[in-house]
Amino acid sequence: MTDNHLGDFLRARRADLLPEDVDMASYGTRKVAGLRREEVAVLAGVNADYYTRLEQGRERNPSPQVLDALSRALRLDADARAHLYRLAGATPGNQSASHTAERVSPALRQLMDGYSNTPAFVLNRTLDVLAANALADALYSPFDPADNLARMTFLDPAGPHFYTDWDRAAQATVANLRHAAGFDPNHPGLRALVRTLTEHSAQFTRLWNAHTVRGKTQDAKHLFHPEVGALTVTSQAFDVRDAPGQQLVIYHAEPGSPSAQALGLLGSLHATRRHAEPRSAR
């Protein structure tokens, strides 16, 4: 019974891929199922002899860079990539995980739309709003556009009015971005966002330089919407398992509370406006 688990895994995943799956031309008579070892080596940018030693168990300590390259070459999803790292006795690096998928799956959009009485939206690590349900759209309607929570907080004129405790919201927002920087400090989207915020907001610069780090919390949020007044909501954030880096955020108001009634009114106003709009304007 073999104990070459890493080699067995690589061999099995190689056998599942055809040249056309990886946009590679096929040549000669193929004596093996799936890709040849040499083809995987080319895709991963590693020496073919080195890759052969990995499969044969003669090399058992590939670097994180090699593991990332093999993950890409073999088209591994997040679970398979993590498994590859475990088989190699390594800890998954941040490089692949840092590149958050920007597309929100249809199933997740359908789930959000099912939360008709509470705002729900999807963020990436740099706090871009990737998708939102109708009530979240209504809640964030004072912002133009409602595209990124950090930009909205610091650069949109609506920010200081919308966040009743603006200082607390600002601190939390910057701490979230610092948390994102831990995954990939050189992420181009994060660098561009920080550069813009630093250029236009002294408050952001001060908080950014404090290096406070914090992920999403369940703290109560105190908001003010110009159409329905004050709102107090708590938030829950859920990692999206099939899209690492995405989070589903749900705001919740205490049932029967003035905030819950205000959210209900806001949803009705938004729905009425949407119904009155010409279809071409939607």
C-alpha positions as CSV (number, residue, x, y, z in Angstrom):
1,M,0.0,0.0,0.0
2,T,1.5,3.3,-1.1
3,D,2.1,6.2,1.2
4,N,2.8,8.6,-1.7
5,H,-0.4,10.5,-1.2
6,L,0.8,13.7,-2.8
7,G,2.0,11.8,-6.0
8,D,-1.3,9.9,-6.1
9,F,-3.3,13.1,-5.9
10,L,-1.3,14.8,-8.6
11,R,-1.5,11.8,-10.9
12,A,-5.3,11.5,-10.4
13,R,-5.9,15.2,-11.1
14,R,-3.7,15.1,-14.1
15,A,-5.6,12.2,-15.5
16,D,-8.9,14.2,-15.2
17,L,-7.7,16.9,-17.5
18,L,-7.5,16.9,-21.3
19,P,-5.3,19.2,-23.4
20,E,-8.4,21.1,-24.6
21,D,-9.4,21.7,-21.0
22,V,-6.3,23.8,-20.5
23,D,-6.2,25.4,-24.0
24,M,-3.2,23.2,-25.0
25,A,-2.7,21.6,-28.4
26,S,-2.6,17.8,-28.4
27,Y,0.1,16.0,-30.4
28,G,1.2,12.4,-30.9
29,T,-0.4,9.2,-29.7
30,R,-1.6,9.6,-26.1
31,K,-0.6,6.5,-24.0
32,V,-1.9,8.0,-20.7
33,A,-5.3,9.3,-19.6
34,G,-5.4,13.0,-19.4
35,L,-2.4,15.3,-19.5
36,R,1.2,14.1,-19.8
37,R,3.6,14.9,-17.0
38,E,5.6,17.2,-19.3
39,E,2.4,19.1,-20.1
40,V,1.6,19.7,-16.5
41,A,5.2,20.8,-16.0
42,V,4.9,23.3,-18.8
43,L,1.6,24.7,-17.5
44,A,3.1,25.1,-14.0
45,G,6.4,26.5,-15.2
46,V,8.5,23.8,-13.4
47,N,11.1,21.4,-14.6
48,A,9.6,18.2,-16.0
49,D,12.1,16.0,-14.1
50,Y,11.2,17.8,-10.9
51,Y,7.5,17.3,-11.5
52,T,8.1,13.6,-12.2
53,R,9.9,13.3,-8.9
54,L,6.9,14.8,-7.2
55,E,4.6,12.2,-8.7
56,Q,6.9,9.4,-7.9
57,G,7.4,10.4,-4.3
58,R,11.1,11.1,-4.7
59,E,10.5,14.8,-3.9
60,R,8.0,15.6,-1.1
61,N,8.6,19.2,-0.1
62,P,7.5,21.5,-2.9
63,S,7.6,25.2,-2.1
64,P,4.3,27.2,-1.7
65,Q,5.1,28.9,-5.1
66,V,5.3,25.4,-6.7
67,L,2.1,24.3,-5.1
68,D,0.3,27.5,-6.2
69,A,1.6,26.9,-9.8
70,L,0.4,23.3,-9.7
71,S,-3.0,24.4,-8.4
72,R,-3.4,26.7,-11.4
73,A,-2.1,24.2,-13.9
74,L,-4.4,21.4,-12.6
75,R,-7.4,23.8,-12.3
76,L,-7.9,23.0,-8.6
77,D,-10.8,24.7,-6.8
78,A,-10.3,26.1,-3.3
79,D,-11.0,22.8,-1.5
80,A,-8.7,20.8,-3.8
81,R,-6.0,23.4,-3.4
82,A,-6.2,23.3,0.3
83,H,-6.0,19.5,0.1
84,L,-2.9,19.7,-2.0
85,Y,-1.2,21.9,0.5
86,R,-2.1,19.5,3.3
87,L,-0.7,16.5,1.4
88,A,2.6,18.5,1.0
89,G,2.7,19.3,4.7
90,A,2.4,23.0,4.0
91,T,0.0,25.8,4.9
92,P,-2.0,27.3,2.1
93,G,-0.4,30.6,1.0
94,N,-2.4,33.8,0.5
95,Q,-1.6,34.3,-3.2
96,S,-4.5,32.4,-4.8
97,A,-6.9,33.0,-1.9
98,S,-6.3,36.7,-2.2
99,H,-7.8,37.0,-5.6
100,T,-11.4,37.2,-4.7
101,A,-14.0,36.2,-7.4
102,E,-15.8,39.4,-8.5
103,R,-18.8,37.5,-9.9
104,V,-21.6,36.6,-7.5
105,S,-23.2,33.2,-8.3
106,P,-26.8,33.1,-9.4
107,A,-27.7,30.8,-6.5
108,L,-26.4,33.4,-4.0
109,R,-28.3,36.2,-5.7
110,Q,-31.4,34.1,-5.5
111,L,-30.8,33.6,-1.8
112,M,-30.3,37.3,-1.2
113,D,-33.5,38.1,-3.0
114,G,-35.3,35.7,-0.6
115,Y,-34.5,38.1,2.3
116,S,-37.2,40.5,1.3
117,N,-37.5,42.1,4.8
118,T,-33.8,42.6,5.5
119,P,-30.9,44.2,3.6
120,A,-28.4,41.6,2.2
121,F,-25.4,42.3,0.1
122,V,-22.1,40.7,-0.9
123,L,-18.7,42.3,-0.4
124,N,-15.2,41.4,-1.4
125,R,-12.2,41.9,0.8
126,T,-11.7,45.5,-0.4
127,L,-15.3,46.3,0.5
128,D,-16.7,46.5,-3.0
129,V,-20.4,45.9,-3.1
130,L,-20.6,43.1,-5.6
131,A,-24.4,42.5,-5.4
132,A,-27.3,43.6,-3.2
133,N,-30.9,42.8,-2.8
134,A,-33.7,45.3,-3.2
135,L,-33.8,46.4,0.4
136,A,-30.0,46.9,0.5
137,D,-30.3,49.0,-2.6
138,A,-33.0,51.1,-0.9
139,L,-30.9,51.4,2.3
140,Y,-27.9,52.7,0.4
141,S,-29.8,54.9,-2.0
142,P,-28.4,58.1,-0.4
143,F,-25.0,57.2,-1.9
144,D,-24.1,57.8,-5.5
145,P,-22.9,55.3,-6.4
146,A,-23.2,52.6,-3.7
147,D,-20.1,50.8,-4.9
148,N,-17.6,50.5,-2.1
149,L,-18.2,50.9,1.6
150,A,-14.8,52.6,2.2
151,R,-15.3,55.2,-0.5
152,M,-18.9,55.7,0.6
153,T,-17.8,56.3,4.2
154,F,-15.0,58.7,3.5
155,L,-15.6,60.4,0.2
156,D,-19.3,60.5,-0.4
157,P,-21.1,63.6,1.1
158,A,-23.9,61.3,2.4
159,G,-21.5,59.3,4.6
160,P,-21.4,61.5,7.7
161,H,-25.2,61.8,7.7
162,F,-25.9,58.2,7.0
163,Y,-23.6,56.8,9.7
164,T,-24.9,58.3,13.0
165,D,-21.7,57.4,14.8
166,W,-19.4,58.2,11.9
167,D,-16.2,58.0,13.8
168,R,-16.9,54.4,14.9
169,A,-18.0,53.4,11.3
170,A,-14.8,55.0,9.9
171,Q,-12.6,53.1,12.4
172,A,-14.3,49.8,11.6
173,T,-14.0,50.4,7.8
174,V,-10.3,51.1,7.9
175,A,-9.7,48.1,10.3
176,N,-11.5,45.9,7.7
177,L,-9.2,47.2,4.9
178,R,-6.2,46.5,7.1
179,H,-7.5,43.0,7.5
180,A,-7.7,42.6,3.8
181,A,-4.2,43.8,3.4
182,G,-3.0,40.9,5.4
183,F,-4.2,38.5,2.6
184,D,-2.4,40.4,-0.2
185,P,-0.9,43.8,0.6
186,N,0.0,44.3,-3.1
187,H,-3.5,43.6,-4.4
188,P,-3.9,46.3,-7.2
189,G,-7.5,47.0,-6.2
190,L,-6.6,47.6,-2.6
191,R,-3.6,49.7,-3.4
192,A,-5.6,51.9,-5.8
193,L,-8.4,52.3,-3.2
194,V,-6.0,53.2,-0.4
195,R,-4.2,55.7,-2.6
196,T,-7.4,57.4,-3.5
197,L,-8.6,57.6,0.0
198,T,-5.3,58.8,1.3
199,E,-5.2,61.6,-1.3
200,H,-8.7,62.8,-0.4
201,S,-9.3,62.1,3.3
202,A,-7.0,63.1,6.1
203,Q,-9.2,61.1,8.5
204,F,-8.6,58.0,6.5
205,T,-4.9,58.6,6.4
206,R,-4.7,58.9,10.2
207,L,-6.7,55.7,10.8
208,W,-4.8,53.8,8.1
209,N,-1.5,54.7,9.7
210,A,-2.8,53.3,13.1
211,H,-2.7,49.8,11.6
212,T,-5.7,48.6,13.5
213,V,-6.9,45.2,12.1
214,R,-10.4,43.8,12.5
215,G,-12.7,41.7,10.4
216,K,-16.5,42.1,10.1
217,T,-18.2,42.3,13.5
218,Q,-21.7,41.9,14.8
219,D,-21.8,45.3,16.5
220,A,-25.0,47.3,16.3
221,K,-24.9,49.9,13.5
222,H,-26.7,53.2,13.9
223,L,-27.8,54.6,10.6
224,F,-30.0,57.5,9.4
225,H,-31.9,57.3,6.1
226,P,-33.4,60.6,4.9
227,E,-36.7,58.9,3.9
228,V,-37.4,56.9,7.1
229,G,-35.2,58.3,9.8
230,A,-33.0,56.6,12.4
231,L,-32.3,52.8,12.1
232,T,-30.5,50.5,14.5
233,V,-29.4,47.1,13.0
234,T,-27.0,44.3,13.8
235,S,-25.1,42.6,11.1
236,Q,-24.1,39.0,10.4
237,A,-21.3,38.2,7.9
238,F,-20.9,34.8,6.3
239,D,-18.0,33.6,4.2
240,V,-19.0,32.4,0.7
241,R,-17.5,29.0,0.6
242,D,-17.3,28.6,-3.2
243,A,-15.9,32.2,-3.6
244,P,-13.1,32.8,-1.1
245,G,-12.9,36.4,-0.2
246,Q,-16.6,37.1,-0.7
247,Q,-18.8,37.7,2.3
248,L,-22.6,37.7,2.5
249,V,-23.6,40.5,4.9
250,I,-27.2,40.6,6.4
251,Y,-28.5,43.5,8.4
252,H,-31.2,42.6,11.0
253,A,-33.5,44.8,12.9
254,E,-35.2,43.6,16.1
255,P,-38.7,42.3,15.1
256,G,-41.4,44.8,15.9
257,S,-39.0,47.6,16.7
258,P,-39.2,51.1,15.2
259,S,-36.1,50.1,13.0
260,A,-37.9,47.0,11.7
261,Q,-41.0,49.2,10.8
262,A,-38.7,51.8,9.2
263,L,-37.1,49.1,7.1
264,G,-40.5,47.8,6.0
265,L,-41.5,51.4,5.0
266,L,-38.3,51.8,3.1
267,G,-38.9,48.6,1.2
268,S,-42.4,49.7,0.3
269,L,-41.2,53.1,-0.9
270,H,-38.5,51.6,-3.0
271,A,-40.8,49.0,-4.5
272,T,-43.3,51.8,-5.4
273,R,-40.7,53.8,-7.1
274,R,-39.4,50.8,-9.0
275,H,-42.9,50.0,-10.2
276,A,-43.4,53.6,-11.4
277,E,-40.1,53.7,-13.3
278,P,-40.2,53.0,-17.1
279,R,-38.9,49.5,-17.7
280,S,-36.0,50.9,-19.9
281,A,-34.7,52.9,-16.9
282,R,-34.3,49.9,-14.6
